[in-house]
Structures are given as C-alpha cells and as structure tokens.
Amino acid sequence: MNRGTVAIAIVQHQVMIIQLVQAASGHSHRRSDRWLDVYTYTPFGDHLFLASSVPQARIAPSDLLTVFPFRTTTTDMIELPGQEYQEFLQLKAKHQKKQENLWRAWKAKLR
C-alpha cells in the first residue's frame, strides 16, 4: 500500500475513513508492518469526510476493513464516490450493531 491510499478502518473503536501516510522508514507500507501510520477522517456530509479532531493515528493492519482502489494527495478533505460511500455506510452500520449486541449481552450478564 502506498502513501495516499484511502481505506476504511477501525480507529479508536470507530469506523473511519483513513489515508495512509508514508512509513517512517520511507518505504511503502507492507503486509508485514506491525503498524500503519494514517490520517483519519470523519463524516461531514453526503460523501464528504473532513480530517478528524485527532488527524493522525497508528493502527494495526488487522484494523483495515476495506482498501479502495484509488489514492488522494489531499489531507484535509476526502470525497468518496457513490459505491465506496455506500460501503462505508454499510460497514459503519454493521459495526454499530455489533457494538450494541455486545453491550446488550454485557448488561444481561449483570442481571
């Protein structure tokens, strides 16, 4: 994966749009890397994502949900095409439902 690659990932227990930053060693990120340095983006409007309040993060490669077949050089805003935006919405809803089910199960265990 190269610098500027756009993807969907779990960052701080949230589904977010991320953009890969060049690895510290100067090479492209590889599957064998333990961590990926990324910029993070939150939804702003229809298909638009702005840099989040914590714009840089380090995530494990296993946190990647989907890697899109395009890159961008901007770091302040990303606009997703229609199909990619729908995929983001689906993954976000799936993750939300999973978290709600975990919460319900934990609450039921306490009773």
N, C-alpha and C positions, 0 to 999 in steps of 0.2 A: 504494500500500500504506500502510495506516495503522498507527499505534502499536498494539502488541499483536498484530499479525498473526503467526501461527505458520506455520513452514515447515521444510523440510528443506534443508540446505545443506552444502557442503564448507567446513569451518573447520580450518585447520592440517592439511590432508591427511586429515581425518576426516569421516565423515558424521555430522552432529549435528542435533538439533532446535534451531531458533533462534526468537527472538521479536524483532520489530522494535522499536527504540527510536525515539522522536521524533527527527527530523532536527535537526541543530544550528541550522538556520535557523528551526525552529519549524513548518515545513510537513510534510506527509506525504511519504514517500519517493516519488520518481517514477522512471520507467524511465531518464530521462536523468541521474540522480545517478551520480556516479563511485563512491561508496562508500555502504554501508548500515551503520548502527550497530545492533548486535544484542546481545541476551543469548543465551548459549549454554547448552545443557543436555545432559547425558549420561544414558544409560540407568541406571535404578536398580532396576527390577523390571518385572513384567508391565504394560506400558502406561504406566509412570511414568518421569518424567525429572526429575532434580534439577539445579539450577544447577551448572555445571561449575567446576573449580578456577580457571579464568580466565573469569569470568562475562560479561565484555563483550569484544566484538571489532568490528572494522571489516572488512567483506567487500565484494568486488565483486559487483554484481548478477548477473554470469555464474556465480557460485558457487551461486546458488539452484537447487535441483533440483525442488522442488515447493512450491507455496504452498497452504496449506489454507484452506478457506472459512470459517474461524472465527477469532476473536480471544480473547485472555485478558488479564486485568489483573494476574494474579499474576506474580511474578518469581522465586519460589523453587522452584516445582514445577509441572510440566505433566503432565496425564494425557491421553493420546491415545485417541480412540475406536478401535474394532476395525479398521476398514478403513484408517485413517491409520497405525495401528501396523504393520499388515502391509506397507504401502507403505514405511515406514521400514526394516523388516527386509529387504525385497527390495532397496532401494537400497543399504543397507549391505553386503549380500552381494555385489551386483554390483560395488561399488567395491572391496571386498576382493579379489575375483577379478581385477579389472583390475590392482591393485597387485601381486598375486602373479605375474601374467603378465609385467608389466614387470620384476620382479625376476629371474624365470627367464631372460628374454631378455637382461638385462644380464649375468647370471652366465655364460650360454652364450657371450656375446661375449668374455668374458675368457679363455675356454679356448683 
